[in-house]
Amino acid sequence: MKVLNIICLFFLSFVSAQSNYYDLDNDNLQDEVVLENGLVTVHFGNKKSGSFELPEIIALGNTSLGYTNPSELTIYYGGDRGLYGTINVFYKKEWCIKNINFYNPCQECEDQNFKILTKSINLPVKDIDSDKLEIDSKGFKSLTFFDDQGILKPYKDLKKLYTDLSGYPLLANRFNEAVLLDFKKKFTLSQRNLDDYNNIAFALSKNGNQKAAIELLKQIITKFPDRTVAYLNLADNYWNIGEKDKAINNYKEYLSLMKTQKKDLKKIPRYVHSRIESK
């Protein structure tokens, strides 16, 4: 496999030089990481060395080294027609794959939407084969297809949707008004899925889609007006988009419910009081 500095423009903010600080074995000593011909070699700061071969992906022959954080590596895979993917690797007595992510611009779609496969692996690299990675000769066996009309079709429950939303801003950003309407129809809010609704609103917010998060949180509060944490989350979202008056009103409601429901007031985030007083 040939080493590429950049797979595509998408990676400009991720792929960085070899000068990044790595401490993969968490010994507070800097490690040097080299990727060459499909082999990752790490020279640990304590003078030992270790290496492992990357899983081979036929459709994605170009690899490059990325930077996630000091204790984790990201390997970028690139191929023809815009195919690309990442594998996150960590070291814990041996080399393990944390997760794997593949992207494929939909060649059949007029608006070139993305197909995505997300898999949490958490297995030693030596135990990984193409079947476990769900890779076939074309590159992908199991891809979830998201488009404006069918983002929610693959999901039978909210927990898997929450997992994907948590990891991928691309999916969170596609939650426009039409998708939210479909979401509410498919997953009717109830006591049973209340926590999942709240978690999905949190994931949308975390990935920058405050507008969608606010709509879900407002729905929660309308149906469950005693849902204390929803007021806090709603206030945080309003604050983050600059609507501070709405944020403060919801912070006040949150504080009021915490007191009337006799909850532990020590759990109230410190910033709540300072934001209320900032008006």
Phi and psi restraints in degrees (value plus and minus 20) as a CYANA .aco file:
   2 LYS   PHI    -109.7   -69.7
   2 LYS   PSI     122.2   162.2
   3 VAL   PHI    -104.2   -64.2
   3 VAL   PSI     108.2   148.2
   4 LEU   PHI    -132.4   -92.4
   4 LEU   PSI     119.5   159.5
   5 ASN   PHI     -90.1   -50.1
   5 ASN   PSI     -56.1   -16.1
   6 ILE   PHI    -161.9  -121.9
   6 ILE   PSI     110.8   150.8
   7 ILE   PHI    -100.5   -60.5
   7 ILE   PSI     -70.1   -30.1
   8 CYS   PHI    -177.2  -137.2
   8 CYS   PSI     153.4   193.4
   9 LEU   PHI     -77.6   -37.6
   9 LEU   PSI     -47.3    -7.3
  10 PHE   PHI     -76.3   -36.3
  10 PHE   PSI     -49.2    -9.2
  11 PHE   PHI    -112.4   -72.4
  11 PHE   PSI     -19.7    20.3
  12 LEU   PHI     -76.7   -36.7
  12 LEU   PSI     -55.4   -15.4
  13 SER   PHI    -104.1   -64.1
  13 SER   PSI     -25.1    14.9
  14 PHE   PHI    -131.0   -91.0
  14 PHE   PSI     -64.8   -24.8
  15 VAL   PHI     -96.8   -56.8
  15 VAL   PSI     109.4   149.4
  16 SER   PHI    -157.8  -117.8
  16 SER   PSI     152.5   192.5
  17 ALA   PHI     -90.3   -50.3
  17 ALA   PSI     148.8   188.8
  18 GLN   PHI     -88.7   -48.7
  18 GLN   PSI     -24.9    15.1
  19 SER   PHI     -99.1   -59.1
  19 SER   PSI     -20.8    19.2
  20 ASN   PHI     -80.2   -40.2
  20 ASN   PSI     130.6   170.6
  21 TYR   PHI    -105.8   -65.8
  21 TYR   PSI      96.4   136.4
  22 TYR   PHI    -133.4   -93.4
  22 TYR   PSI     118.4   158.4
  23 ASP   PHI    -159.0  -119.0
  23 ASP   PSI      51.1    91.1
  24 LEU   PHI     -90.4   -50.4
  24 LEU   PSI     -46.0    -6.0
  25 ASP   PHI    -122.9   -82.9
  25 ASP   PSI      -9.4    30.6
  26 ASN   PHI      33.6    73.6
  26 ASN   PSI      25.4    65.4
  27 ASP   PHI    -130.7   -90.7
  27 ASP   PSI      -7.1    32.9
  28 ASN   PHI      45.6    85.6
  28 ASN   PSI      -0.1    39.9
  29 LEU   PHI    -138.9   -98.9
  29 LEU   PSI     118.1   158.1
  30 GLN   PHI     -90.8   -50.8
  30 GLN   PSI     116.9   156.9
  31 ASP   PHI    -129.2   -89.2
  31 ASP   PSI     128.6   168.6
  32 GLU   PHI    -125.1   -85.1
  32 GLU   PSI     111.2   151.2
  33 VAL   PHI    -138.1   -98.1
  33 VAL   PSI     111.2   151.2
  34 VAL   PHI    -149.3  -109.3
  34 VAL   PSI     113.3   153.3
  35 LEU   PHI    -135.6   -95.6
  35 LEU   PSI     102.0   142.0
  36 GLU   PHI    -170.6  -130.6
  36 GLU   PSI     104.3   144.3
  37 ASN   PHI      34.4    74.4
  37 ASN   PSI      22.8    62.8
  38 GLY   PHI      56.4    96.4
  38 GLY   PSI     -12.8    27.2
  39 LEU   PHI    -136.1   -96.1
  39 LEU   PSI     105.2   145.2
  40 VAL   PHI    -117.2   -77.2
  40 VAL   PSI     103.3   143.3
  41 THR   PHI    -139.1   -99.1
  41 THR   PSI     111.9   151.9
  42 VAL   PHI    -139.3   -99.3
  42 VAL   PSI     103.6   143.6
  43 HIS   PHI    -118.7   -78.7
  43 HIS   PSI      81.9   121.9
  44 PHE   PHI     -89.0   -49.0
  44 PHE   PSI     133.2   173.2
  45 GLY   PHI     -82.7   -42.7
  45 GLY   PSI     -41.8    -1.8
  46 ASN   PHI    -111.1   -71.1
  46 ASN   PSI       0.2    40.2
  47 LYS   PHI      63.6   103.6
  47 LYS   PSI     -31.4     8.6
  48 LYS   PHI    -101.4   -61.4
  48 LYS   PSI     143.1   183.1
  49 SER   PHI    -149.7  -109.7
  49 SER   PSI     135.5   175.5
  50 GLY   PHI    -169.8  -129.8
  50 GLY   PSI     131.8   171.8
  51 SER   PHI    -168.6  -128.6
  51 SER   PSI     139.7   179.7
  52 PHE   PHI    -174.2  -134.2
  52 PHE   PSI     131.2   171.2
  53 GLU   PHI    -106.8   -66.8
  53 GLU   PSI     121.0   161.0
  54 LEU   PHI     -93.9   -53.9
  54 LEU   PSI     125.6   165.6
  55 PRO   PHI     -78.7   -38.7
  55 PRO   PSI     116.3   156.3
  56 GLU   PHI    -104.5   -64.5
  56 GLU   PSI     109.6   149.6
  57 ILE   PHI    -142.1  -102.1
  57 ILE   PSI      87.5   127.5
  58 ILE   PHI     -76.1   -36.1
  58 ILE   PSI     -62.3   -22.3
  59 ALA   PHI     -96.5   -56.5
  59 ALA   PSI     -33.8     6.2
  60 LEU   PHI    -145.7  -105.7
  60 LEU   PSI      64.4   104.4
  61 GLY   PHI    -107.4   -67.4
  61 GLY   PSI     -34.8     5.2
  62 ASN   PHI    -117.0   -77.0
  62 ASN   PSI     109.9   149.9
  63 THR   PHI    -147.2  -107.2
  63 THR   PSI     130.4   170.4
  64 SER   PHI    -168.9  -128.9
  64 SER   PSI     140.1   180.1
  65 LEU   PHI    -114.4   -74.4
  65 LEU   PSI     110.3   150.3
  66 GLY   PHI    -134.0   -94.0
  66 GLY   PSI    -194.8  -154.8
  67 TYR   PHI    -153.9  -113.9
  67 TYR   PSI      99.0   139.0
  68 THR   PHI    -121.9   -81.9
  68 THR   PSI     -82.4   -42.4
  69 ASN   PHI    -178.5  -138.5
  69 ASN   PSI     151.7   191.7
  70 PRO   PHI     -77.8   -37.8
  70 PRO   PSI     -42.6    -2.6
  71 SER   PHI    -129.5   -89.5
  71 SER   PSI      -4.2    35.8
  72 GLU   PHI    -169.4  -129.4
  72 GLU   PSI     121.2   161.2
  73 LEU   PHI    -125.0   -85.0
  73 LEU   PSI     128.8   168.8
  74 THR   PHI    -142.0  -102.0
  74 THR   PSI     103.9   143.9
  75 ILE   PHI    -125.1   -85.1
  75 ILE   PSI     105.6   145.6
  76 TYR   PHI    -118.2   -78.2
  76 TYR   PSI     111.3   151.3
  77 TYR   PHI    -130.9   -90.9
  77 TYR   PSI     117.3   157.3
  78 GLY   PHI    -152.3  -112.3
  78 GLY   PSI     133.7   173.7
  79 GLY   PHI    -168.0  -128.0
  79 GLY   PSI    -182.2  -142.2
  80 ASP   PHI    -100.5   -60.5
  80 ASP   PSI     141.7   181.7
  81 ARG   PHI      37.3    77.3
  81 ARG   PSI      10.8    50.8
  82 GLY   PHI      64.3   104.3
  82 GLY   PSI     -14.7    25.3
  83 LEU   PHI     -88.5   -48.5
  83 LEU   PSI     118.3   158.3
  84 TYR   PHI    -178.0  -138.0
  84 TYR   PSI     144.6   184.6
  85 GLY   PHI    -184.7  -144.7
  85 GLY   PSI     151.4   191.4
  86 THR   PHI    -157.5  -117.5
  86 THR   PSI     129.3   169.3
  87 ILE   PHI    -148.1  -108.1
  87 ILE   PSI     107.2   147.2
  88 ASN   PHI    -117.7   -77.7
  88 ASN   PSI     110.3   150.3
  89 VAL   PHI    -144.5  -104.5
  89 VAL   PSI     121.7   161.7
  90 PHE   PHI    -155.2  -115.2
  90 PHE   PSI     146.6   186.6
  91 TYR   PHI    -138.6   -98.6
  91 TYR   PSI     103.4   143.4
  92 LYS   PHI    -166.4  -126.4
  92 LYS   PSI      63.1   103.1
  93 LYS   PHI      50.8    90.8
  93 LYS   PSI     -46.2    -6.2
  94 GLU   PHI    -173.8  -133.8
  94 GLU   PSI     147.1   187.1
  95 TRP   PHI     -98.5   -58.5
  95 TRP   PSI     110.4   150.4
  96 CYS   PHI    -150.1  -110.1
  96 CYS   PSI     128.4   168.4
  97 ILE   PHI    -112.4   -72.4
  97 ILE   PSI     104.9   144.9
  98 LYS   PHI    -100.1   -60.1
  98 LYS   PSI     -74.4   -34.4
  99 ASN   PHI    -176.5  -136.5
  99 ASN   PSI     150.1   190.1
 100 ILE   PHI    -158.4  -118.4
 100 ILE   PSI     117.4   157.4
 101 ASN   PHI    -158.0  -118.0
 101 ASN   PSI     103.5   143.5
 102 PHE   PHI    -140.2  -100.2
 102 PHE   PSI     123.5   163.5
 103 TYR   PHI    -148.8  -108.8
 103 TYR   PSI     121.5   161.5
 104 ASN   PHI    -166.1  -126.1
 104 ASN   PSI      88.6   128.6
 105 PRO   PHI     -76.5   -36.5
 105 PRO   PSI     110.4   150.4
 106 CYS   PHI     -92.2   -52.2
 106 CYS   PSI      84.6   124.6
 107 GLN   PHI     -88.7   -48.7
 107 GLN   PSI     -43.0    -3.0
 108 GLU   PHI    -107.9   -67.9
 108 GLU   PSI     -28.6    11.4
 109 CYS   PHI    -116.5   -76.5
 109 CYS   PSI     118.4   158.4
 110 GLU   PHI     -82.0   -42.0
 110 GLU   PSI     -55.3   -15.3
 111 ASP   PHI    -119.2   -79.2
 111 ASP   PSI      -7.6    32.4
 112 GLN   PHI      33.8    73.8
 112 GLN   PSI      25.6    65.6
 113 ASN   PHI     -89.8   -49.8
 113 ASN   PSI     153.2   193.2
 114 PHE   PHI    -124.6   -84.6
 114 PHE   PSI     125.0   165.0
 115 LYS   PHI    -118.9   -78.9
 115 LYS   PSI     123.2   163.2
 116 ILE   PHI    -155.2  -115.2
 116 ILE   PSI     117.8   157.8
 117 LEU   PHI    -142.0  -102.0
 117 LEU   PSI     106.7   146.7
 118 THR   PHI    -144.5  -104.5
 118 THR   PSI     106.3   146.3
 119 LYS   PHI    -156.4  -116.4
 119 LYS   PSI     109.4   149.4
 120 SER   PHI    -106.9   -66.9
 120 SER   PSI     103.6   143.6
 121 ILE   PHI    -123.5   -83.5
 121 ILE   PSI     -84.2   -44.2
 122 ASN   PHI      32.2    72.2
 122 ASN   PSI      28.7    68.7
 123 LEU   PHI    -152.5  -112.5
 123 LEU   PSI     133.0   173.0
 124 PRO   PHI     -77.7   -37.7
 124 PRO   PSI     122.5   162.5
 125 VAL   PHI     -76.3   -36.3
 125 VAL   PSI     -58.3   -18.3
 126 LYS   PHI     -85.0   -45.0
 126 LYS   PSI     -39.6     0.4
 127 ASP   PHI    -115.3   -75.3
 127 ASP   PSI     -16.8    23.2
 128 ILE   PHI    -113.7   -73.7
 128 ILE   PSI     112.7   152.7
 129 ASP   PHI    -151.9  -111.9
 129 ASP   PSI     156.1   196.1
 130 SER   PHI     -84.4   -44.4
 130 SER   PSI     -50.3   -10.3
 131 ASP   PHI     -85.6   -45.6
 131 ASP   PSI     -61.0   -21.0
 132 LYS   PHI     -88.5   -48.5
 132 LYS   PSI     -51.0   -11.0
 133 LEU   PHI    -104.8   -64.8
 133 LEU   PSI     -23.6    16.4
 134 GLU   PHI      36.6    76.6
 134 GLU   PSI      27.4    67.4
 135 ILE   PHI    -133.2   -93.2
 135 ILE   PSI     113.0   153.0
 136 ASP   PHI    -135.4   -95.4
 136 ASP   PSI    -190.8  -150.8
 137 SER   PHI     -84.0   -44.0
 137 SER   PSI     -42.2    -2.2
 138 LYS   PHI    -108.1   -68.1
 138 LYS   PSI     -28.9    11.1
 139 GLY   PHI      93.8   133.8
 139 GLY   PSI     -53.8   -13.8
 140 PHE   PHI    -162.3  -122.3
 140 PHE   PSI     105.7   145.7
 141 LYS   PHI    -115.2   -75.2
 141 LYS   PSI     -57.7   -17.7
 142 SER   PHI    -151.8  -111.8
 142 SER   PSI      73.2   113.2
 143 LEU   PHI    -134.3   -94.3
 143 LEU   PSI     111.1   151.1
 144 THR   PHI    -105.4   -65.4
 144 THR   PSI     105.2   145.2
 145 PHE   PHI    -117.7   -77.7
 145 PHE   PSI     101.0   141.0
 146 PHE   PHI    -130.8   -90.8
 146 PHE   PSI     106.4   146.4
 147 ASP   PHI    -160.8  -120.8
 147 ASP   PSI     155.7   195.7
 148 ASP   PHI     -80.9   -40.9
 148 ASP   PSI     -46.8    -6.8
 149 GLN   PHI    -117.5   -77.5
 149 GLN   PSI     -34.3     5.7
 150 GLY   PHI    -157.1  -117.1
 150 GLY   PSI       8.2    48.2
 151 ILE   PHI     -78.2   -38.2
 151 ILE   PSI     -57.4   -17.4
 152 LEU   PHI    -111.9   -71.9
 152 LEU   PSI     -29.3    10.7
 153 LYS   PHI     -76.1   -36.1
 153 LYS   PSI     -60.3   -20.3
 154 PRO   PHI     -91.6   -51.6
 154 PRO   PSI     -33.0     7.0
 155 TYR   PHI    -117.7   -77.7
 155 TYR   PSI     103.6   143.6
 156 LYS   PHI    -116.3   -76.3
 156 LYS   PSI     -38.9     1.1
 157 ASP   PHI    -163.0  -123.0
 157 ASP   PSI     147.7   187.7
 158 LEU   PHI    -101.9   -61.9
 158 LEU   PSI     -41.2    -1.2
 159 LYS   PHI     -86.9   -46.9
 159 LYS   PSI     -61.6   -21.6
 160 LYS   PHI     -88.4   -48.4
 160 LYS   PSI     -57.5   -17.5
 161 LEU   PHI     -82.1   -42.1
 161 LEU   PSI     -62.1   -22.1
 162 TYR   PHI     -80.7   -40.7
 162 TYR   PSI     -62.1   -22.1
 163 THR   PHI     -80.3   -40.3
 163 THR   PSI     -65.9   -25.9
 164 ASP   PHI     -89.0   -49.0
 164 ASP   PSI     -59.8   -19.8
 165 LEU   PHI     -83.3   -43.3
 165 LEU   PSI     -56.0   -16.0
 166 SER   PHI     -84.3   -44.3
 166 SER   PSI     -53.6   -13.6
 167 GLY   PHI    -116.4   -76.4
 167 GLY   PSI     -35.6     4.4
 168 TYR   PHI    -154.2  -114.2
 168 TYR   PSI      82.8   122.8
 169 PRO   PHI     -75.4   -35.4
 169 PRO   PSI     -51.2   -11.2
 170 LEU   PHI     -76.0   -36.0
 170 LEU   PSI     -63.6   -23.6
 171 LEU   PHI     -92.9   -52.9
 171 LEU   PSI     -63.1   -23.1
 172 ALA   PHI     -80.9   -40.9
 172 ALA   PSI     -58.9   -18.9
 173 ASN   PHI     -88.6   -48.6
 173 ASN   PSI     -38.1     1.9
 174 ARG   PHI    -104.8   -64.8
 174 ARG   PSI     -22.4    17.6
 175 PHE   PHI     -99.1   -59.1
 175 PHE   PSI      62.4   102.4
 176 ASN   PHI    -111.8   -71.8
 176 ASN   PSI    -191.2  -151.2
 177 GLU   PHI     -80.5   -40.5
 177 GLU   PSI     -60.8   -20.8
 178 ALA   PHI     -85.0   -45.0
 178 ALA   PSI     -61.6   -21.6
 179 VAL   PHI     -87.5   -47.5
 179 VAL   PSI     -59.5   -19.5
 180 LEU   PHI     -82.0   -42.0
 180 LEU   PSI     -59.9   -19.9
 181 LEU   PHI     -82.8   -42.8
 181 LEU   PSI     -64.2   -24.2
 182 ASP   PHI     -83.2   -43.2
 182 ASP   PSI     -59.2   -19.2
 183 PHE   PHI     -79.9   -39.9
 183 PHE   PSI     -67.0   -27.0
 184 LYS   PHI     -85.2   -45.2
 184 LYS   PSI     -52.4   -12.4
 185 LYS   PHI     -93.1   -53.1
 185 LYS   PSI     -62.8   -22.8
 186 LYS   PHI     -94.3   -54.3
 186 LYS   PSI     -60.0   -20.0
 187 PHE   PHI    -138.0   -98.0
 187 PHE   PSI      64.7   104.7
 188 THR   PHI     -85.5   -45.5
 188 THR   PSI     109.1   149.1
 189 LEU   PHI     -83.9   -43.9
 189 LEU   PSI     111.0   151.0
 190 SER   PHI    -170.0  -130.0
 190 SER   PSI     154.2   194.2
 191 GLN   PHI     -81.3   -41.3
 191 GLN   PSI     -52.9   -12.9
 192 ARG   PHI     -87.5   -47.5
 192 ARG   PSI     -59.6   -19.6
 193 ASN   PHI    -126.8   -86.8
 193 ASN   PSI      -3.7    36.3
 194 LEU   PHI     -78.5   -38.5
 194 LEU   PSI     -66.1   -26.1
 195 ASP   PHI     -83.1   -43.1
 195 ASP   PSI     -59.7   -19.7
 196 ASP   PHI     -84.6   -44.6
 196 ASP   PSI     -60.5   -20.5
 197 TYR   PHI     -77.9   -37.9
 197 TYR   PSI     -66.6   -26.6
 198 ASN   PHI     -83.6   -43.6
 198 ASN   PSI     -60.7   -20.7
 199 ASN   PHI     -84.5   -44.5
 199 ASN   PSI     -58.8   -18.8
 200 ILE   PHI     -88.2   -48.2
 200 ILE   PSI     -58.9   -18.9
 201 ALA   PHI     -80.8   -40.8
 201 ALA   PSI     -60.1   -20.1
 202 PHE   PHI     -83.2   -43.2
 202 PHE   PSI     -64.2   -24.2
 203 ALA   PHI     -84.2   -44.2
 203 ALA   PSI     -61.1   -21.1
 204 LEU   PHI     -81.6   -41.6
 204 LEU   PSI     -63.4   -23.4
 205 SER   PHI     -84.3   -44.3
 205 SER   PSI     -65.1   -25.1
 206 LYS   PHI     -79.3   -39.3
 206 LYS   PSI     -54.5   -14.5
 207 ASN   PHI    -115.0   -75.0
 207 ASN   PSI      -2.4    37.6
 208 GLY   PHI      72.6   112.6
 208 GLY   PSI     -16.9    23.1
 209 ASN   PHI    -122.1   -82.1
 209 ASN   PSI      50.4    90.4
 210 GLN   PHI     -84.5   -44.5
 210 GLN   PSI     -54.0   -14.0
 211 LYS   PHI     -80.0   -40.0
 211 LYS   PSI     -66.8   -26.8
 212 ALA   PHI     -86.8   -46.8
 212 ALA   PSI     -59.6   -19.6
 213 ALA   PHI     -81.1   -41.1
 213 ALA   PSI     -62.5   -22.5
 214 ILE   PHI     -81.7   -41.7
 214 ILE   PSI     -62.3   -22.3
 215 GLU   PHI     -81.8   -41.8
 215 GLU   PSI     -61.4   -21.4
 216 LEU   PHI     -89.4   -49.4
 216 LEU   PSI     -60.4   -20.4
 217 LEU   PHI     -86.9   -46.9
 217 LEU   PSI     -57.0   -17.0
 218 LYS   PHI     -83.3   -43.3
 218 LYS   PSI     -58.5   -18.5
 219 GLN   PHI     -84.5   -44.5
 219 GLN   PSI     -61.2   -21.2
 220 ILE   PHI     -81.1   -41.1
 220 ILE   PSI     -66.4   -26.4
 221 ILE   PHI     -86.6   -46.6
 221 ILE   PSI     -56.5   -16.5
 222 THR   PHI     -82.9   -42.9
 222 THR   PSI     -62.2   -22.2
 223 LYS   PHI    -106.3   -66.3
 223 LYS   PSI     -50.4   -10.4
 224 PHE   PHI    -149.8  -109.8
 224 PHE   PSI      57.0    97.0
 225 PRO   PHI     -85.2   -45.2
 225 PRO   PSI     -32.6     7.4
 226 ASP   PHI    -116.3   -76.3
 226 ASP   PSI     -11.9    28.1
 227 ARG   PHI     -96.1   -56.1
 227 ARG   PSI      70.0   110.0
 228 THR   PHI     -77.2   -37.2
 228 THR   PSI     -69.9   -29.9
 229 VAL   PHI     -83.9   -43.9
 229 VAL   PSI     -45.6    -5.6
 230 ALA   PHI     -84.9   -44.9
 230 ALA   PSI     -54.8   -14.8
 231 TYR   PHI     -87.4   -47.4
 231 TYR   PSI     -59.1   -19.1
 232 LEU   PHI     -84.3   -44.3
 232 LEU   PSI     -67.0   -27.0
 233 ASN   PHI     -84.1   -44.1
 233 ASN   PSI     -59.4   -19.4
 234 LEU   PHI     -84.4   -44.4
 234 LEU   PSI     -64.0   -24.0
 235 ALA   PHI     -81.3   -41.3
 235 ALA   PSI     -62.7   -22.7
 236 ASP   PHI     -80.1   -40.1
 236 ASP   PSI     -61.1   -21.1
 237 ASN   PHI     -86.9   -46.9
 237 ASN   PSI     -63.5   -23.5
 238 TYR   PHI     -81.3   -41.3
 238 TYR   PSI     -61.6   -21.6
 239 TRP   PHI     -82.2   -42.2
 239 TRP   PSI     -62.5   -22.5
 240 ASN   PHI     -88.9   -48.9
 240 ASN   PSI     -41.1    -1.1
 241 ILE   PHI    -122.7   -82.7
 241 ILE   PSI     -11.6    28.4
 242 GLY   PHI      69.1   109.1
 242 GLY   PSI     -15.9    24.1
 243 GLU   PHI    -111.5   -71.5
 243 GLU   PSI      55.0    95.0
 244 LYS   PHI     -92.1   -52.1
 244 LYS   PSI     -51.4   -11.4
 245 ASP   PHI     -83.9   -43.9
 245 ASP   PSI     -65.5   -25.5
 246 LYS   PHI     -84.6   -44.6
 246 LYS   PSI     -57.6   -17.6
 247 ALA   PHI     -82.6   -42.6
 247 ALA   PSI     -67.3   -27.3
 248 ILE   PHI     -83.6   -43.6
 248 ILE   PSI     -60.0   -20.0
 249 ASN   PHI     -80.3   -40.3
 249 ASN   PSI     -60.0   -20.0
 250 ASN   PHI     -96.0   -56.0
 250 ASN   PSI     -52.6   -12.6
 251 TYR   PHI     -81.8   -41.8
 251 TYR   PSI     -61.3   -21.3
 252 LYS   PHI     -84.4   -44.4
 252 LYS   PSI     -61.6   -21.6
 253 GLU   PHI     -84.8   -44.8
 253 GLU   PSI     -58.1   -18.1
 254 TYR   PHI     -81.6   -41.6
 254 TYR   PSI     -67.7   -27.7
 255 LEU   PHI     -81.3   -41.3
 255 LEU   PSI     -62.8   -22.8
 256 SER   PHI     -80.5   -40.5
 256 SER   PSI     -64.7   -24.7
 257 LEU   PHI     -87.6   -47.6
 257 LEU   PSI     -57.0   -17.0
 258 MET   PHI     -79.5   -39.5
 258 MET   PSI     -57.7   -17.7
 259 LYS   PHI     -97.2   -57.2
 259 LYS   PSI     -67.6   -27.6
 260 THR   PHI     -88.2   -48.2
 260 THR   PSI     -48.9    -8.9
 261 GLN   PHI    -109.2   -69.2
 261 GLN   PSI     -16.3    23.7
 262 LYS   PHI      34.7    74.7
 262 LYS   PSI      25.3    65.3
 263 LYS   PHI    -106.5   -66.5
 263 LYS   PSI     147.8   187.8
 264 ASP   PHI     -90.1   -50.1
 264 ASP   PSI      87.6   127.6
 265 LEU   PHI     -89.4   -49.4
 265 LEU   PSI     -36.5     3.5
 266 LYS   PHI     -88.8   -48.8
 266 LYS   PSI     -37.0     3.0
 267 LYS   PHI    -104.7   -64.7
 267 LYS   PSI     -25.6    14.4
 268 ILE   PHI     -88.9   -48.9
 268 ILE   PSI     104.2   144.2
 269 PRO   PHI     -77.4   -37.4
 269 PRO   PSI     120.3   160.3
 270 ARG   PHI     -79.6   -39.6
 270 ARG   PSI     -53.4   -13.4
 271 TYR   PHI     -87.3   -47.3
 271 TYR   PSI     -39.5     0.5
 272 VAL   PHI     -79.9   -39.9
 272 VAL   PSI     -69.0   -29.0
 273 HIS   PHI     -85.0   -45.0
 273 HIS   PSI     -63.6   -23.6
 274 SER   PHI     -85.7   -45.7
 274 SER   PSI     -54.2   -14.2
 275 ARG   PHI     -92.3   -52.3
 275 ARG   PSI     -57.5   -17.5
 276 ILE   PHI     -84.4   -44.4
 276 ILE   PSI     -61.1   -21.1
 277 GLU   PHI     -94.9   -54.9
 277 GLU   PSI     -33.5     6.5
 278 SER   PHI     -93.8   -53.8
 278 SER   PSI     -35.6     4.4
